[in-house]
């Protein structure tokens, strides 16, 4: 992989760490890197040992968006193809079976912000800057930003960020709910790994169903969302993990490691 690094971390080797690795281009995403991301996610999906992912960037940027050297040659047809290609990768992230933590180490701009939005949880370095500056290039977000950003921070605030193209500090992003936690720059990955370990500790099947319930439930009306929740809730009864966890609770002991079945 030329534009990505992948490592396995954690006490039980249950955490995957994906690093965007084009620091000379501020980790801008081109077609090659997007395709690498799709292939890597497909590979990790099959590795049941991995129970949480962390996405971060090498150098001083998380991701600066699309590679302008490539995008400057884009036509209407190739622009649509690239948009759908990127959007499908982000949709894969959003519906990935395990939670994904975005460890935002620096600039998260344009498509970089859109990558962060597709993560389940966002932790940002206090030195990070986030924004949606596509309007300065006479285009609009094309990887899901016009849809995910309003759902996260509200329609009016999302419009303000996109209409002005302003970059905001990590502190402001935290204030408006765009990021969930702030870290000192040299503590970011440690904090992300601590959170990932906590998530990876729990039953992977229950975690998968929990993510489905929230993600899919937010894409439909309340009553349909409640139906999704009830169906997934019921399916977890009778699993080995559920039986062991509840038996351990009744016996006032620590449950055995969760198996995902």
MOCORZI-V552390 format. One record per run of one state. SS is the DSSP state (hx for helix, st for strand, lp for the rest). FROM is the first residue (numbers start at 1). TO is the last residue. If there is no record, write none. Layout:
BEGIN
ss=<SS:SS>
from=<FROM:FROM>
to=<TO:TO>
END
This chain:
BEGIN
ss=<lp:st:lp:st:lp:hx:lp:st:lp:hx:lp:st:lp:st:lp:st:lp:hx:lp:hx:lp:st:lp:st:lp:hx:lp:st:lp:st:lp:hx:lp:hx:lp:hx:lp:st:hx:lp:st:lp:hx:lp:hx:lp:hx:lp:hx:lp>
from=<1:4:10:15:21:23:26:29:30:31:46:52:58:61:64:66:67:68:72:76:95:99:105:107:110:111:118:121:126:129:132:133:138:145:154:155:165:167:170:176:181:184:185:202:204:218:222:236:240:251>
to=<3:9:14:20:22:25:28:29:30:45:51:57:60:63:65:66:67:71:75:94:98:104:106:109:110:117:120:125:128:131:132:137:144:153:154:164:166:169:175:180:183:184:201:203:217:221:235:239:250:261>
END
